[in-house]
Amino acid sequence: MNDNRVLVTGGAGFIGSNLANALATDNEVVVVDDCSLGTPENLDDGVEFHELSVVDSDLPTDVDVVFHLAARSSYAMHEEDPTRGARVNIEGFVNTVEQARQDGCDTVVYASTSSIYGSRTEPSPEDMDIESNTGYEASKLARERYAQYFHNHYDMQMAGLRYFSVYQGYGGAEEHKGSYANVIAQFADDIASGDPPVLYGDGEQTRDFTHVSDIVRGTVLAAEHRLNGAYNVGTGERYSFNTVVEMLNDELGTDIDPEYVENPIPESVYVHDTCADATKLREATGWEPQVSFEEGIERVCSQY
């Protein structure tokens, strides 16, 4: 993508800042963030920053493309204040897209979630049955339905990306998320500090861990190809938390055993396993993950 003016909401956060900084080399990038999860320190000097909420009026939506990543971005965050979660995740989405539409922008790429697939060890295609077991998942499904409305009623191109377990490590923009950071980042920092990583249950739950650089490429390609509908962004491989700890120990030259605790999240809503089927995105854009899990672990550990 070149010579476009783009808006990244949630652009001072983990994924958003990686996206904004990548785009800023060849585009004019505007970021909106309320700094609840992000910090402008994550952004390069060439990015225009506005401390605003996506529910505010007069957002800087006079752009060619909107990348809408702002959200209360986890089950725990949403449950802390479900009303705020719905307001930010749903009303904030509609507010941002409607302002962009009125300013003449017809291309939006937004973050949905892979959590709506529930627990699956087989790769999850976009056309499988989905449901919402949590308020967080319900808010992301609401985005997808409103995206259908904007496409069908106003002919906007609305690409919803169902990201799978995005990670980078505390050496990047993920550190600011603290306890909300991906478990790889948290486990690595614990082990490097000589502390046992805390694993829920027996540690055999699995995730399709996808490096943020691959997520950024997929997100940009969705905009360049003006995609519409829902698309998975994940590797199609999954690793258990126990395996993550073993690989981190190997890379860091440590031998620290994890601490196993009872899962505080109800089993009825806890997603035990995830795995992406990214065929649809690959066929539409040619996207493939480029960072292997082994290389990703190396990158996470490199700062230590």
N, C-alpha and C positions, 0 to 999 in steps of 0.2 A: 504494500500500500504506500503510495507516494502522493505528496502535495495535496493532502486532504486536511480539513479542520475536523477534529474528532473530540468528542466528550467521553471521558471515562468517569462514571460515577463509582464511588468507593475506590477511587483511583489512588488514594494514599495508603491503602491497605496492602495486604500480601500479594494477591494475584493482580489487583488493579495497578499497583505501582510497577510491577514487572511488565505489565502490558503497556502502561503509559510511557515508561522509559524506552521500551523497544520501539514504540511508534514514533517517539519524539525525534529520532534520527532523521526521518524523512517526511514528517507531518507536523502540523500545528496541533498541539495537544493541550486540551483544557481538562482539568481535574476538579471534581466536586467530591468533598468528603467531610463528614461531620466530626472526624477525628475520634470517634468512639472506639474504633479498632485500628485506625491508621494514623500515620504521622507524616507531615510534609517532608520530614527528613529522609523518607524513603525515595523521594523524587529527585530526578536530575534538574539542574538549573534551568534547562530549556522548557520545562513544563509549567504552564500557567495554573496556579492553584487557587481554589475558592473554598473557604470553610463554610459549607452550606449543607443542609439536609435535603434529601431527595423529596421531602414533602413540602419544601419551601416553594414559594412562587418566584418568578423571574430567574429561573435557572439559565445558565449560559448554553442554551440549546440551539443557537444559530450555527449549526455544524452540518457536515456531510454524513457523519456516522455517529451513532450513540452506542457505546459499550456500557451496558448497565450491569455493574457488578455489586453495587451497594446492597447490603442486606444484613439482617440479623442472621448470621450464617451458620447456626448449628442448633441442634435440639435443645441443648442446655441454655443457650442464649435466648431462644424463643420462649422457653418455659419460665425464665426469670420474670418475664413480663409479656404474656401472650398478646395483650392489646397493642403494646408497642411493636411487637414482632409483626403483627398483621398490618399495622399502619405503615411501617417502614417497607416491608416486603411486598405488600400488595398496593396500598395507596401510593407509596413512593414510586413504584413501577409505573402505574397508570399516570400519575402526575408528570413524571419525566417524559414518558413517551408522548403524551398529549401535548406537552409544551414543544417537544421536538417536531411533532407533526404540524403544529401551527406555525413553526418557524421554517417549514419546508423540507425537513429531513424525513426521508422515507426508508432508511436502513438502520435497523436496530439489532444488535447482538446482545443477548442477556444470559445471565447465569440462572440455570435451573438446578436440579440436583439429581444425583444417582440414587439417593436414599429411597426414592419412590418405588424402586424395584424390590425393596425388602431384602431378605437374605437369600443369596443365590450363589452357588458354587460354579454354575455354568454361565457362560457369557450371556448378558442380558441385551436383547435387541430392543429397539425403540418401540416396536409394535406389540410387545407383550402386555399383558394386563398389569395395570399399576393401581396403587391405592395410597391413601394418606393415613398413616397411623399416628402422626404427630402434627402439631400445629405448624411446625417448620415445613414439613412436607406439604401440608395443605396450602401454605402460602406460596410455595414454588409451583404447585399445580395450578393455583389461581393465576399466576403469571402466564403460564402456558395457555390458559383459556382466554385471558385478556389479549394475549398475543394473537390468537386466532381471530378475535374480534377486530383488532387493528388491521390485520391482513385482509380479512374478508370484507370489512366495511370501508376501509380507506386504502386498500392495495399497498400497504406497507410491507416491507420485507423484514420478517421477525424471526430470527434464528435463536432458539433456546438451546443452550449447551448444558448437557447433563455431565458435569465434571465428576471424575472419580478420584477421590483421595489425593488431593494435590499437596505436594511437599517441595521444600527447598532446603530447609535447615536454618538455624539461627544466624548463619553467616550471611543470609540474604534479608529480605524484608519480612520474614516470618516471625522473627524474634518478638516483635511488638505485640503479637497475638497472645504470647504467654501461654496460659493454660488452655487456650483455644487453638493453639498451633497443632499441626499434624503430629501424630504420635512419633514419627521418625525423628522429627526435630527435638521433641521432648525427651525421647529415650537417649538420643545421642548426647544431649547436653547433660543429662543425669549421669550417664556412664563416664563421660569425659571429666565430670566433676567428682567421680568416685562414689556416686550414689546409685543405689539399685533402681532401675526403672520399674514403675508400678504398672502391672498388667491386670486387666480385669479377667476374672474367671481363671481358665487354664491357659490362656495365651494362645489358644489354637484358632481364634477368629482370624479371618483373612481379609485383606484389602487389595484392590487393584490400585497400587501406588503409582501416580503419574507425575513426572517432574514438571515443575511450573513452566520451564522453557517450552516443553511440548504443548502444554495447555495454551500458552501465549500464541504459538504458531497456529494451533487449531482455531483459536478465537479470531485471529486476523484473517485467516483463510475463509472463515464463515462470512466475514464482512466483504471480502474481495469478491467472493462468488455470489453475494447477495442471496444467501440461503434463507429458506423459510421452513418452519417446523422445528421438531426436536431432533437433536443429534448428540450421541454419546461421544465423550472425549476421554479415552482410557486405553490402557495397553493391551488388555485381554489376558494379562497374567495376574496372579494373585499370590501374596506371601503372608504367612502367619506372623503374628506379633512375636512369637518365640523365634522364628527365623530372622526377623529384623534385629532382635537383640543379639543373636549369634553373629550375624554379619557385621554389626556395629562393633562388637567386641573384637572380632578378627581385624577389622580395619583400624581400630584404635589401639590394638595391642594390649587389650585389657581382658579381664576375666571376672566380670561382675554379674552375679546371678540376679534375675529379676525378683521382685516381690509381688506375689499373687494376692489379690484382694477380691472381695465380693463385688460384683458389678453393681454400681449404684443406679444404673439405668434399668428400668423394668424390662424383663426378657420379652414382654409382649411387643415392645417397640424397638428394642435394640437390634441394629443391623449387624448380624454376625459375619456375613461374607458378602463381598462384592466382586464383580468381574464384568468388564465392558465388552460388548460387541460393537466395535467402531467401524463396521463395514460401510454403513451409510455415509459417514463423514469421509471415509477413504475414497469411496466411489464418486462422491460429489466434488472433492477437492484434491485428492491425491495425498492427503495427510497420513503420515505414519509416525509413531513415536520414534525419536532418535536417541533418547537417553535410556540406556539399559538400566535395570535396577542396580546392577553392580556398580556402574558408573555413578548413578545417583547417590548411592551410599558413600562412595568416595568423595563426591562433591560436598555432601553434608558434613563429612568428617574433616574436610581439608582445613577448616579454620582452627581445629584443635591440634 
